[in-house]
Amino acid sequence: IQLSRNSLTGTIPSELGLLTALTDIRLDKNELSGTIPHELFALTNLTSISFASNKLTGTLSSQIGSLSNLKVIELFENELMGTI
């Protein structure tokens, strides 16, 4: 899914977690807020996540470690806290 630079607002839909064949999520450079849905950490085919340059808050779940195919993760320019 490539939805970068679309001025999207609101939260990241947890329903994206139903797209089990998804390999790439690019939602960077929008105005998305809220937390990263835990449902996304069940998408074991993901190789790339970009949520950079949004208004995301909260902490990054330790479940990210279950994404064994993940090669790229871009989360900069958000309001996330905690450690990875």
DSSP file (Angstrom, degrees, kcal/mol; ACC not computed):
  #  RESIDUE AA STRUCTURE BP1 BP2  ACC     N-H-->O    O-->H-N    N-H-->O    O-->H-N    TCO  KAPPA ALPHA  PHI   PSI    X-CA   Y-CA   Z-CA
    1    1 A I              0   0    0      0, 0.0    25,-2.5     0, 0.0     2,-0.6   0.000 360.0 360.0 360.0 126.0    0.0    0.0    0.0
    2    2 A Q  B     +a   26   0A   0     23,-0.2    25,-0.2     1,-0.1    23,-0.0  -0.911 360.0 143.3-121.7 101.3    1.5    3.3   -1.1
    3    3 A L    >   +     0   0    0     23,-3.2     3,-0.5    -2,-0.6     5,-0.3  -0.084  24.4 147.3-128.3  33.3   -0.5    6.3    0.4
    4    4 A S  T 3   +     0   0    0      1,-0.2    25,-0.2    22,-0.1    26,-0.1  -0.349  63.6  13.7 -69.5 149.9    2.3    8.7    1.1
    5    5 A R  T 3  S+     0   0    0     23,-1.8    -1,-0.2     1,-0.1    25,-0.2   0.883  84.0 123.3  55.4  47.8    1.8   12.5    0.8
    6    6 A N  S <  S-     0   0    0     -3,-0.5    24,-0.1    22,-0.2    -1,-0.1   0.273  77.3-118.3-118.5   9.1   -2.0   12.4    0.6
    7    7 A S        +     0   0    0     22,-0.6    23,-0.1     1,-0.2     2,-0.1   0.828  50.2 176.5  55.8  33.6   -2.8   14.6    3.6
    8    8 A L        -     0   0    0     -5,-0.3    23,-2.7    21,-0.1     2,-0.3  -0.447   7.6-168.6 -68.6 140.8   -4.6   11.7    5.3
    9    9 A T  E     +d   31   0B   0     21,-0.1    23,-0.2    -2,-0.1     2,-0.2  -0.764  41.1  45.5-123.7 172.2   -5.9   12.4    8.7
   10   10 A G  E    S-d   32   0B   0     21,-0.6    23,-3.1    -2,-0.3     2,-0.2  -0.584  92.9 -39.6  94.1-159.2   -7.3   10.3   11.5
   11   11 A T        -     0   0    0     21,-0.2    23,-0.1    -2,-0.2    25,-0.1  -0.615  60.4 -94.7-104.5 163.7   -5.8    7.0   12.8
   12   12 A I        -     0   0    0     21,-0.5     2,-0.2    23,-0.5    23,-0.1  -0.667  51.7-114.5 -73.6 123.5   -4.2    4.1   11.0
   13   13 A P    >   -     0   0    0      0, 0.0     3,-1.6     0, 0.0     4,-0.2  -0.404  11.7-146.6 -66.6 129.8   -7.0    1.6   10.5
   14   14 A S  G >  S+     0   0    0      1,-0.3     3,-2.1    -2,-0.2     4,-0.1   0.743  92.8  78.8 -64.9 -21.3   -6.6   -1.7   12.5
   15   15 A E  G >  S+     0   0    0      1,-0.3     3,-2.2     2,-0.2     4,-0.3   0.686  72.2  78.3 -62.0 -18.5   -8.3   -3.4    9.6
   16   16 A L  G X  S+     0   0    0     -3,-1.6     3,-1.7     1,-0.3    -1,-0.3   0.801  80.3  71.2 -58.8 -25.6   -5.0   -3.2    7.6
   17   17 A G  G <  S+     0   0    0     -3,-2.1    -1,-0.3     1,-0.3    -2,-0.2   0.632  86.2  65.0 -65.4 -13.3   -4.1   -6.2    9.8
   18   18 A L  G <  S+     0   0    0     -3,-2.2     2,-1.7     1,-0.2    -1,-0.3   0.603  78.0  87.5 -82.8 -12.5   -6.6   -8.3    7.8
   19   19 A L    X   +     0   0    0     -3,-1.7     3,-2.0    -4,-0.3    -1,-0.2  -0.568  56.7 173.4 -87.7  75.7   -4.4   -7.9    4.7
   20   20 A T  T 3  S+     0   0    0     -2,-1.7    25,-0.4     1,-0.3    -1,-0.2   0.667  71.0  55.1 -66.0 -20.2   -2.2  -10.9    5.4
   21   21 A A  T 3  S+     0   0    0     -3,-0.1    -1,-0.3    23,-0.1    -2,-0.1   0.459  78.4 127.3 -90.1  -0.4   -0.4  -10.8    2.1
   22   22 A L    <   +     0   0    0     -3,-2.0    23,-0.2    -6,-0.2     3,-0.1  -0.324  27.9 171.1 -61.5 131.5    0.7   -7.2    2.5
   23   23 A T        +     0   0    0      1,-0.3    24,-3.3    23,-0.2    25,-1.5   0.603  63.2  35.3-113.0 -19.4    4.5   -6.7    2.2
   24   24 A D  E     - b   0  48A   0     22,-0.2     2,-0.5    23,-0.2    -1,-0.3  -0.992  53.4-175.0-144.2 128.8    4.8   -2.9    2.2
   25   25 A I  E     + b   0  49A   0     23,-2.1    25,-2.5    -2,-0.4     2,-0.5  -0.979   6.8 177.5-124.3 118.3    3.0   -0.1    4.0
   26   26 A R  E     +ab   2  50A   0    -25,-2.5   -23,-3.2    -2,-0.5    25,-0.2  -0.912  22.1 143.2-123.1 103.5    3.9    3.4    3.1
   27   27 A L        +     0   0    0     23,-3.0     3,-0.3    -2,-0.5     5,-0.3   0.031  32.2 139.8-122.1  22.4    1.8    6.0    5.0
   28   28 A D        +     0   0    0     22,-0.4   -23,-1.8     1,-0.2   -22,-0.2  -0.213  54.0  28.3 -70.6 159.6    4.5    8.6    5.4
   29   29 A K  S    S+     0   0    0     23,-2.3   -22,-0.6   -25,-0.2    -1,-0.2   0.894  93.4 108.0  57.5  48.6    4.2   12.3    5.1
   30   30 A N  S    S-     0   0    0     23,-0.7    -1,-0.2    22,-0.4   -21,-0.1  -0.438  80.4-104.7-123.6-157.8    0.5   12.5    6.1
   31   31 A E  E     +d    9   0B   0    -23,-2.7   -21,-0.6    -2,-0.2     2,-0.1  -0.215  57.8 153.9-128.9  41.9   -1.2   13.8    9.2
   32   32 A L  E     -d   10   0B   0     -5,-0.3    23,-3.1   -23,-0.2     2,-0.2  -0.458  19.3-174.3 -73.8 143.7   -2.1   10.5   10.8
   33   33 A S  E     +e   55   0C   0    -23,-3.1   -21,-0.5    21,-0.1    23,-0.2  -0.716  35.6  50.5-130.4 179.7   -2.4   10.5   14.6
   34   34 A G  E    S-e   56   0C   0     21,-0.7    23,-2.8    -2,-0.2     2,-0.2  -0.433  89.6 -41.4  86.2-164.2   -3.0    8.0   17.4
   35   35 A T        -     0   0    0     21,-0.2   -23,-0.5    -2,-0.1    23,-0.1  -0.505  58.5 -96.6 -99.2 167.0   -1.0    4.8   18.0
   36   36 A I        -     0   0    0     21,-0.4    25,-0.2    23,-0.3    23,-0.1  -0.749  50.8-113.2 -80.7 120.9    0.2    2.1   15.6
   37   37 A P    >   -     0   0    0      0, 0.0     3,-1.4     0, 0.0     4,-0.3  -0.292  11.4-137.5 -60.8 135.6   -2.4   -0.7   15.7
   38   38 A H  G >  S+     0   0    0      1,-0.3     3,-1.5     2,-0.2     4,-0.2   0.769  98.4  73.9 -62.2 -26.5   -1.2   -3.9   17.3
   39   39 A E  G >  S+     0   0    0      1,-0.3     3,-1.4     2,-0.2    -1,-0.3   0.778  85.3  64.8 -59.6 -27.2   -3.0   -5.8   14.5
   40   40 A L  G X  S+     0   0    0     -3,-1.4     3,-1.5     1,-0.3    -1,-0.3   0.768  88.4  67.7 -68.8 -23.9   -0.2   -4.7   12.0
   41   41 A F  G <  S+     0   0    0     -3,-1.5    -1,-0.3    -4,-0.3    -2,-0.2   0.477  90.0  64.1 -78.0   0.3    2.4   -6.8   14.0
   42   42 A A  G <  S+     0   0    0     -3,-1.4     2,-1.7    -4,-0.2    -1,-0.3   0.449  74.2  99.8 -94.3  -3.6    0.6  -10.0   12.8
   43   43 A L    X   +     0   0    0     -3,-1.5     3,-1.9     1,-0.2    -1,-0.1  -0.587  48.9 175.5 -84.8  81.7    1.5   -9.2    9.2
   44   44 A T  T 3  S+     0   0    0     -2,-1.7    25,-0.5     1,-0.3    -1,-0.2   0.586  70.0  64.3 -70.5 -10.5    4.5  -11.5    9.0
   45   45 A N  T 3  S+     0   0    0    -25,-0.4    -1,-0.3   -23,-0.2     2,-0.1   0.515  73.6 122.5 -87.1  -4.7    5.0  -10.9    5.3
   46   46 A L    <   +     0   0    0     -3,-1.9    23,-0.2     1,-0.2   -22,-0.2  -0.352  27.7 167.5 -62.2 130.8    5.8   -7.2    5.8
   47   47 A T        +     0   0    0    -24,-3.3    24,-2.8     1,-0.3    25,-1.9   0.561  67.4  30.1-111.3 -19.6    9.3   -6.2    4.5
   48   48 A S  E     +bc  24  72A   0    -25,-1.5   -23,-2.1    23,-0.2     2,-0.4  -0.989  54.8 179.7-148.7 132.6    8.9   -2.4    4.8
   49   49 A I  E     +bc  25  73A   0     23,-2.1    25,-2.5    -2,-0.3     2,-0.4  -0.998   3.6 179.4-129.7 127.5    6.9    0.0    7.0
   50   50 A S  E     +bc  26  74A   0    -25,-2.5   -23,-3.0    -2,-0.4   -22,-0.4  -0.905  22.4 146.6-131.7 108.8    7.0    3.8    6.6
   51   51 A F        +     0   0    0     23,-2.8     3,-0.3    -2,-0.4     5,-0.3   0.046  34.2 144.0-117.2  20.3    4.9    5.9    9.0
   52   52 A A        +     0   0    0     22,-0.5   -23,-2.3     1,-0.2   -22,-0.4  -0.157  55.1  24.5 -63.1 154.7    7.5    8.7    9.1
   53   53 A S  S    S+     0   0    0     23,-2.6   -23,-0.7   -25,-0.2    -1,-0.2   0.918  94.2 107.8  57.2  53.8    6.4   12.4    9.2
   54   54 A N  S    S-     0   0    0     23,-0.9    -1,-0.2    -3,-0.3   -21,-0.1  -0.460  80.4-101.1-128.4-155.3    3.0   12.0   10.9
   55   55 A K  E     +e   33   0C   0    -23,-3.1   -21,-0.7    -2,-0.2    23,-0.1  -0.182  58.2 156.1-127.9  39.0    1.7   12.7   14.3
   56   56 A L  E     -e   34   0C   0     -5,-0.3    23,-2.7   -23,-0.2     2,-0.2  -0.390  18.6-171.5 -71.9 144.6    1.7    9.2   15.8
   57   57 A T  E     +f   79   0D   0    -23,-2.8   -21,-0.4    21,-0.1    23,-0.2  -0.715  36.1  49.5-127.5 176.5    2.0    8.8   19.6
   58   58 A G  E    S-f   80   0D   0     21,-0.6    23,-2.9    -2,-0.2     2,-0.3  -0.495  85.3 -53.8  93.4-162.2    2.5    6.1   22.1
   59   59 A T  E     -f   81   0D   0     21,-0.2     2,-0.5    -2,-0.2   -23,-0.3  -0.780  48.3-105.7-116.1 161.2    5.1    3.4   22.2
   60   60 A L        -     0   0    0     21,-0.7    23,-0.1    -2,-0.3    -2,-0.1  -0.768  42.4-118.3 -87.0 124.2    6.3    0.8   19.7
   61   61 A S    >   -     0   0    0     -2,-0.5     3,-1.7   -25,-0.2     4,-0.1  -0.269   9.0-128.8 -63.8 144.5    5.0   -2.6   20.7
   62   62 A S  G >  S+     0   0    0      1,-0.3     3,-1.8     2,-0.1    -1,-0.1   0.660 101.0  84.1 -65.6 -14.0    7.6   -5.3   21.4
   63   63 A Q  G >   +     0   0    0      1,-0.3     3,-2.4     2,-0.2    -1,-0.3   0.657  65.4  84.6 -62.7 -14.9    5.5   -7.4   18.9
   64   64 A I  G X  S+     0   0    0     -3,-1.7     3,-1.7     1,-0.3    -1,-0.3   0.794  76.6  70.2 -58.8 -25.1    7.6   -5.7   16.2
   65   65 A G  G <  S+     0   0    0     -3,-1.8    -1,-0.3     1,-0.3    -2,-0.2   0.677  85.9  66.5 -65.3 -17.0   10.1   -8.4   16.9
   66   66 A S  G <  S+     0   0    0     -3,-2.4     2,-1.7     1,-0.2    -1,-0.3   0.566  75.9  90.6 -80.9  -7.8    7.7  -11.0   15.3
   67   67 A L    X   +     0   0    0     -3,-1.7     3,-1.6    -4,-0.3    -1,-0.2  -0.573  51.7 169.2 -87.9  76.5    8.1   -9.4   11.9
   68   68 A S  T 3  S+     0   0    0     -2,-1.7    -1,-0.2     1,-0.3   -23,-0.1   0.677  72.0  52.4 -68.0 -18.7   11.0  -11.5   10.8
   69   69 A N  T 3  S+     0   0    0    -25,-0.5    -1,-0.3   -23,-0.2     2,-0.3   0.500  79.3 121.0 -92.5  -4.6   10.9  -10.4    7.2
   70   70 A L    <   +     0   0    0     -3,-1.6   -23,-0.2     1,-0.2   -22,-0.2  -0.426  24.4 160.7 -67.0 123.9   11.0   -6.7    8.1
   71   71 A K        +     0   0    0    -24,-2.8     2,-0.4     1,-0.3   -23,-0.2   0.667  63.2  38.3-112.4 -29.5   14.0   -5.0    6.5
   72   72 A V  E     +c   48   0A   0    -25,-1.9   -23,-2.1     2,-0.0     2,-0.4  -0.990  54.8 171.2-130.6 131.4   13.0   -1.3    6.6
   73   73 A I  E     -c   49   0A   0     -2,-0.4     2,-0.5   -25,-0.2   -23,-0.2  -0.956   6.9-174.5-139.0 122.2   11.1    0.7    9.3
   74   74 A E  E     +c   50   0A   0    -25,-2.5   -23,-2.8    -2,-0.4   -22,-0.5  -0.957  23.2 145.9-119.8 114.4   10.8    4.4    9.1
   75   75 A L        +     0   0    0     -2,-0.5     5,-0.3   -25,-0.2     3,-0.2   0.273  28.2 132.9-128.2   6.6    9.2    6.1   12.1
   76   76 A F        +     0   0    0      1,-0.2   -23,-2.6   -24,-0.1   -22,-0.3  -0.128  58.1  35.3 -65.5 160.8   11.0    9.4   12.3
   77   77 A E  S    S+     0   0    0      1,-0.2   -23,-0.9   -25,-0.2     2,-0.2   0.924  93.9 104.9  58.9  50.7    9.2   12.8   12.8
   78   78 A N  S    S-     0   0    0    -25,-0.2    -1,-0.2    -3,-0.2   -21,-0.1  -0.690  81.0-108.6-133.3-170.7    6.4   11.4   15.0
   79   79 A E  E     +f   57   0D   0    -23,-2.7   -21,-0.6    -2,-0.2     2,-0.1  -0.159  62.3 144.7-118.5  37.4    5.8   11.7   18.7
   80   80 A L  E     -f   58   0D   0     -5,-0.3     2,-0.3   -23,-0.2   -21,-0.2  -0.433  29.2-161.8 -75.1 150.2    6.6    8.1   19.6
   81   81 A M  E     +f   59   0D   0    -23,-2.9   -21,-0.7    -2,-0.1     2,-0.1  -0.838  38.8  41.3-128.5 166.7    8.2    7.3   22.9
   82   82 A G  S    S-     0   0    0     -2,-0.3     2,-0.3   -23,-0.2    -2,-0.0  -0.384  80.2 -62.3  96.7-172.0   10.1    4.4   24.5
   83   83 A T              0   0    0     -2,-0.1   -23,-0.2   -23,-0.1    -2,-0.1  -0.733 360.0 360.0-113.7 162.0   12.8    2.0   23.2
   84   84 A I              0   0    0     -2,-0.3    -1,-0.1   -25,-0.1    -2,-0.0   0.380 360.0 360.0 -99.4 360.0   12.8   -0.6   20.5
